[in-house]
């Protein structure tokens, strides 16, 4: 930027909109361009960053960025900057008719194959600028337009434009009202997002993981706000895809990603039919494997919540007991994480002891320390606490088998009657 331009903006008594500023130079952009990571920079600055310093990462995201001069011009932002320079400012608090007109034209251009990708990138750039602009985008129908792109990619088995559409949807997100409208008019959206989770041909692509994470978040939004009829129509393929995500260690290593998946499961497993399909898909085994990695408290609480629902069925309990560490990992979490985990773990142990309490299983509970932990819960919790009463109930149920356990004080089972 030359000296004249600095003087020109010194005359303004307002701040420059932050999205007009190049992240590298911290100056207003003259020629904004979109790089492969979706971030907009001034062309001269990003070229200087790459060529002079030989940097092959994005300055903002630190993601790999191929050294190239072939960037996508951000015409939308360029026009906004030019308009701002002419008028003195763009009032973020006012409904921007110009932004709406530009957005509508970009949405229309999605129907032109030669302009589809560039239009999506411009919409993505707009959506990343401010909450005010995201509201404007929703008002002109960007949610419906992006869903059409995602569904079209699914139907045509292509990822052209998929990343940008998912990014826009992730930025604008869904409200409860949006979800009702989306599902009623776009019944393929759940199948489409599930398809994204199943993509495995492009695992070498650096943005594949972010696409899957965005798909998970959007699925959680839809499932969380969906009416019961939608949750009752989920099929076996949906839950198989969930298992594939659980098996994806890259996503599981991201706390945000695994929590979104577990929220989807916790919402859907309240229906017995869904529980059955989850168990058939091997979800219990995968949850135990994740819990063996000692995740943070929030993840453990969600896992225990899902396992409680799954262990309400005989097949779910059998799958948990079939895992060599299934009973042990539930036991280990008792008194170690939170009151919520204690309550859910006790409910799981209660279900197993009541409905699957064979002599072998009861002996296994002694071997892995379940009986010892139950006695500990009995002693450290208040007289009328839920955890204490549940532990006492379990111990009394099988006291004839566990009476010789050195940790079991039979008087504790009768000292405070229910």
RATAUR-V288911 format. One record per backbone hydrogen bond with DSSP energy under -1.0 kcal/mol. NH is the residue of the N-H (numbers start at 0). CO is the residue of the C=O. E is the energy in kcal/mol with one decimal. If there is no record, write none. Layout:
BEGIN
NH|CO|E  NH|CO|E
END
This chain:
BEGIN
5|1|-1.6  6|2|-2.3  7|3|-2.5  8|4|-2.1  9|5|-1.5  19|16|-2.1  20|17|-1.4  21|26|-3.0  25|21|-2.5  28|19|-2.4  32|40|-3.0  33|71|-3.7  34|38|-2.4  37|34|-2.2  40|32|-2.5  42|30|-2.3  45|41|-2.3  46|42|-2.3  47|43|-2.2  48|44|-2.5  49|45|-2.1  50|46|-3.1  51|47|-1.4  53|49|-1.1  57|62|-2.8  61|57|-2.4  64|55|-3.3  70|68|-1.4  71|33|-2.0  73|31|-2.6  74|72|-1.3  77|73|-2.3  78|74|-2.5  79|75|-2.1  80|76|-2.6  81|77|-2.4  82|78|-2.6  83|79|-2.3  84|80|-2.4  85|81|-1.9  86|82|-2.9  87|83|-2.1  93|90|-1.3  99|95|-2.1  100|96|-2.5  101|97|-2.7  102|98|-2.7  103|99|-2.7  104|100|-2.3  105|101|-2.3  106|102|-2.4  107|103|-2.3  108|104|-2.2  109|106|-1.0  110|107|-1.6  111|108|-1.7  114|111|-1.8  115|111|-1.1  118|114|-2.3  119|115|-2.3  120|116|-2.4  121|117|-2.0  122|118|-2.3  123|119|-2.5  124|120|-2.3  125|121|-2.4  126|122|-2.6  127|123|-1.4  128|125|-1.6  133|129|-1.8  134|130|-2.1  135|131|-1.8  136|132|-2.6  137|133|-2.0  138|134|-1.9  139|135|-1.4  140|137|-1.2  141|136|-2.2  144|140|-1.9  145|141|-2.7  146|142|-2.3  147|143|-2.2  148|144|-1.6  149|145|-2.5  150|146|-3.0  151|147|-2.3  152|148|-2.4  153|149|-2.1  154|150|-2.7  155|151|-2.3  157|152|-2.0  161|158|-1.6  164|160|-2.1  165|161|-2.5  166|162|-2.2  167|163|-2.4  168|164|-2.4  169|165|-2.5  170|166|-1.8  171|167|-2.5  172|168|-2.7  178|174|-2.2  179|175|-1.8  180|176|-2.0  181|177|-3.2  182|178|-2.7  183|179|-1.6  184|180|-1.8  185|181|-2.5  188|185|-2.0  191|187|-2.6  192|188|-2.6  193|189|-2.2  194|190|-2.1  195|191|-1.6  196|192|-1.6  197|193|-1.2  198|195|-1.1  204|201|-1.9  207|204|-1.5  210|206|-2.0  211|207|-2.1  212|208|-2.5  213|209|-2.5  214|210|-2.2  215|211|-2.4  216|212|-2.3  217|213|-2.4  218|214|-2.4  219|215|-2.5  220|216|-2.2  221|217|-2.4  222|218|-3.2  223|219|-2.8  224|220|-1.5  225|221|-1.1  229|226|-1.2  230|226|-1.4  231|227|-2.1  232|229|-1.0  238|234|-1.2  239|235|-2.0  240|236|-2.0  241|237|-1.6  242|238|-2.0  243|239|-1.9  244|240|-1.9  245|241|-2.2  246|242|-1.9  248|246|-1.2  251|247|-2.4  252|248|-1.8  253|250|-1.6  257|253|-2.0  258|254|-1.9  259|255|-1.8  260|256|-1.8  261|257|-2.3  262|258|-2.3  263|259|-1.9  264|260|-2.2  265|261|-2.8  266|262|-2.0  267|263|-2.0  268|264|-2.3  270|267|-1.3  274|270|-2.2  275|271|-2.4  276|272|-1.8  277|273|-2.4  278|274|-2.7  279|275|-2.4  280|276|-1.3  281|278|-1.8  282|277|-2.0  285|281|-1.6  286|282|-2.5  287|283|-2.2  288|284|-2.1  289|285|-2.2  290|286|-2.4  291|287|-1.9  292|289|-1.3  293|290|-1.9  299|295|-2.0  300|296|-2.5  301|297|-1.7  302|298|-2.6  303|299|-2.6  304|300|-1.7  305|301|-2.3  306|302|-2.9  307|303|-2.0  308|304|-1.4  309|305|-2.3  310|306|-2.6  311|308|-1.1  312|309|-1.4  316|312|-2.2  317|313|-2.5  318|314|-2.2  319|315|-2.1  320|316|-2.8  321|317|-1.6  325|322|-1.7  328|324|-2.7  329|325|-1.4  330|326|-2.1  331|327|-2.6  332|328|-1.2  333|330|-1.1  335|332|-1.9  341|337|-2.3  342|338|-2.4  343|339|-2.1  344|340|-2.9  345|341|-2.5  346|342|-1.8  347|343|-2.0  348|344|-2.6  349|345|-2.5  350|346|-2.2  351|347|-2.2  352|348|-2.8  353|349|-2.3  354|350|-2.5  355|351|-2.0  357|355|-2.1  361|357|-2.6  362|358|-2.2  363|359|-1.9  364|360|-2.0  365|361|-1.3  366|362|-2.2  367|363|-2.6  369|364|-2.1  370|364|-1.1  372|368|-2.2  373|369|-2.4  374|370|-2.1  375|371|-1.8  376|372|-2.5  377|373|-2.1  378|374|-1.5  379|375|-2.3  380|376|-1.5  384|381|-1.5  388|384|-2.1  389|385|-2.6  390|386|-2.4  391|387|-2.5  392|388|-2.2  393|389|-2.1  394|390|-2.5  395|391|-2.6  396|392|-1.8  397|393|-1.2  398|395|-1.0  400|397|-1.1  401|397|-2.1  402|398|-1.2  404|401|-2.4  407|404|-1.4  411|408|-2.0  412|409|-1.3  414|410|-1.5
END
